[in-house]
């Protein structure tokens, strides 16, 4: 179990680093000037949730008895949901979908309609 936690922690850390490619730190000229360029400034809020999950796994690895499994699972699920919500705020897929509808000549959103580019798996 210990090795699985360590592996998961490394994978989350790598995801946070990859996230910096798409969501670079802000205020890089004012904060952390002695750090490497990608780590200067402030991390964007969306990536905070990934880093929070890493920290949770650090604590769990150091003190496994202090964190019941269900608490850890709930905290990780919460971090994932917060991350997805932040990314949706940044990407704004609903606005993109609305723009595509306008470009396709449709005005109103039909709740039974598939998103552009998707394949309907059941009969309408």
C-alpha positions in Angstrom: 0.0 0.0 0.0 2.9 2.4 0.8 4.4 2.0 -2.6 1.0 2.6 -4.3 0.6 5.9 -2.4 4.1 7.0 -3.3 3.5 6.1 -7.0 0.2 8.0 -6.9 1.9 11.0 -5.3 4.5 11.1 -8.0 1.8 10.8 -10.7 -0.1 13.7 -9.2 3.0 15.8 -8.9 3.8 15.1 -12.6 0.3 16.2 -13.5 0.7 19.4 -11.6 3.9 20.1 -13.5 2.2 19.3 -16.9 -0.6 21.6 -15.8 1.9 24.5 -15.6 2.4 24.1 -19.3 -1.2 25.2 -19.8 -1.8 27.2 -16.7 1.5 29.1 -16.0 2.2 30.7 -12.7 1.2 34.4 -12.3 3.2 37.3 -10.8 6.5 35.7 -11.9 8.4 38.9 -11.8 7.5 39.6 -8.1 7.5 36.2 -6.3 10.0 33.4 -6.1 12.7 35.0 -8.1 15.4 32.5 -7.0 13.3 29.6 -8.2 13.4 28.1 -11.7 11.3 30.0 -14.1 8.3 27.6 -14.2 8.0 27.7 -10.4 8.3 31.5 -9.9 5.2 33.4 -8.9 1.8 32.0 -7.8 0.4 28.8 -8.9 -3.1 29.1 -10.6 -6.0 28.0 -8.5 -6.9 25.0 -10.6 -3.5 23.5 -10.0 -3.8 24.1 -6.2 -6.2 21.2 -6.0 -3.8 18.8 -7.6 -1.0 20.0 -5.3 -3.4 19.7 -2.3 -4.0 16.0 -3.3 -0.2 15.5 -3.3 0.1 17.0 0.1 -2.7 14.8 1.4 -0.8 11.7 0.1 2.4 13.0 1.8 0.7 13.2 5.1 -1.0 9.8 4.6 2.4 8.2 3.8 4.0 9.8 6.8 1.2 9.0 9.3 -1.2 6.4 7.8 -3.0 5.8 11.1 -4.0 9.4 11.4 -6.1 9.4 8.2 -9.0 6.9 7.9 -9.4 5.6 4.4 -12.8 7.1 3.9 -11.5 10.6 4.9 -8.7 10.3 2.4 -11.0 9.1 -0.4 -13.5 11.9 0.3 -10.7 14.5 0.3 -9.2 13.2 -3.0 -12.7 13.2 -4.6 -13.2 16.7 -3.4 -9.9 17.9 -4.8 -10.7 16.2 -8.1 -14.1 17.9 -8.3 -12.7 21.3 -7.4 -10.0 20.8 -10.1 -12.6 19.9 -12.8 -14.8 22.9 -11.8 -11.9 25.3 -12.0 -10.9 23.9 -15.4 -14.5 24.3 -16.6 -14.4 27.9 -15.5 -11.3 28.5 -17.4 -12.2 26.6 -20.6 -15.9 27.6 -20.5 -17.2 24.7 -22.6 -20.8 25.9 -22.5 -19.9 29.1 -24.2 -17.9 27.2 -26.8 -20.9 24.9 -27.4 -23.2 27.9 -27.8 -20.8 29.5 -30.3 -20.7 26.3 -32.3 -24.5 26.1 -32.3 -24.7 29.7 -33.7 -22.1 28.8 -36.3 -24.2 25.7 -37.2 -27.3 27.9 -37.6 -29.1 26.6 -34.4 -30.3 29.2 -32.0 -31.9 27.3 -29.0 -30.3 24.6 -27.0 -32.1 21.3 -27.2 -31.5 19.2 -24.1 -31.9 15.9 -26.1 -29.4 17.1 -28.7 -25.8 15.7 -28.6 -22.9 18.1 -28.5 -21.4 18.9 -31.9 -18.9 16.2 -32.9 -20.4 13.5 -30.7 -22.1 10.3 -31.7 -25.5 9.5 -30.3 -25.5 6.0 -28.8 -29.2 5.6 -28.4 -32.2 6.4 -30.7 -33.6 9.9 -30.1 
